[in-house]
Amino acid sequence: MSGPVSLELLSAQLDQLEAEAATAIADAADAAALEQLRVSLLGKKGRLSGLLGAMGRLPGPDRPVVGQRANQLKSQVQELLNSRRTNLDDQAMAARIASETLDVTAPPSGIPTGHRHPLITTTEEIVDLFCGLGYRVEEGPEIETDHHNFTALNIPPHHPARDMQDTFYLEEGRLLRTHTSPVQIRHLEQTPPPVRIVAPGRVFRRDASDATHSPVFHQVEVLAIDEGLHFGHLRGTVMAFLRAFFGDLPVRFRASYFPFTEPSAEVDVQWKGRWLEVMGCGMVDPAVLEGLGLDPARWSGFAAGLGVERFCMVRHGIDDIRRFFTSDLRFLEQF
């Protein structure tokens, strides 16, 4: 500011700046325009700074008066700027909310399509193969009685076989089933032979979790009871199933022991140059048939059981059973 300066002149100019600033701030259309106003009013080269620079030419007693008035105006303008900025932000948010309003009743879009878990697809394939051989699906409860899970399968209390199937016990003598064999007992209690069933399901054992063990896993068991069935029928059934599932891999039967079958065998397939155990089987023990009120002189049968996780691991080359239960999409999306 050049020319003569007086207290009255500077006071009038400060009043004029106050009125013009209030009007301009109220009319600011957006944040960018408001920022330009701030710089033009309060910046180093702004109008208020120009008035303060002229204050040095006032007589000494007048300077504090103008200085106090200028500081009040600066605070007032800053408050107006902040208030307008808040108002503009609120308006922008309201406009954004209005433009982005969602219809929560509308069907979703752009969501990736899911698919079946590898254990489910493996179970379905196994069951389908046995259904193609004339078996029908039966299921049973996961919480079982000691009778159905052990005693009726020729595993009485204190039998050593119970040590291999330590499980989780509940109240009133109930327990989480350790295999799907109780389904066979329950079916035979209600349905007289001949029977041919396949029983898929989840089972539980008190095993420490590692690369090959899990306290929760899945089994599929088959049972055939009829007149005149012998080990040749069992072997033919198992061979037909394994070749349908794995292809033409070498298969061998090894003598083994199960409390509810006699004779019993483990079944191995040769995979990547080594023998890998994939299932157990055997002829139903006559004691099991007698316990169900069936005459072993008339009826005979065989049973076989397999772990779904093992079959899935062999099929897909998976090295750790825990991968099935971690819900890691990087793993699951491969299938």
SULFEN-V555604 format. One record per run of one state. SS is the DSSP state (A for helix, B for strand, O for the rest). FROM is the first residue (numbers start at 0). TO is the last residue. If there is no record, write none. Layout:
# SULFEN-V555604
ss-><SS;SS>
from-><FROM;FROM>
to-><TO;TO>
This chain:
# SULFEN-V555604
ss-><O;A;O;A;O;A;O;A;O;A;O;B;O;B;A;O;A;O;A;O;B;O;A;B;O;A;O;B;O;B;O;A;O;B;O;B;O;B;O;A;O;B;A;O;A;O;A;O>
from-><0;6;27;30;42;46;57;59;99;117;132;135;137;142;145;149;150;153;159;165;168;169;170;173;176;180;190;194;204;215;227;230;246;250;258;260;271;273;284;285;291;298;307;316;320;325;328;332>
to-><5;26;29;41;45;56;58;98;116;131;134;136;141;144;148;149;152;158;164;167;168;169;172;175;179;189;193;203;214;226;229;245;249;257;259;270;272;283;284;290;297;306;315;319;324;327;331;334>
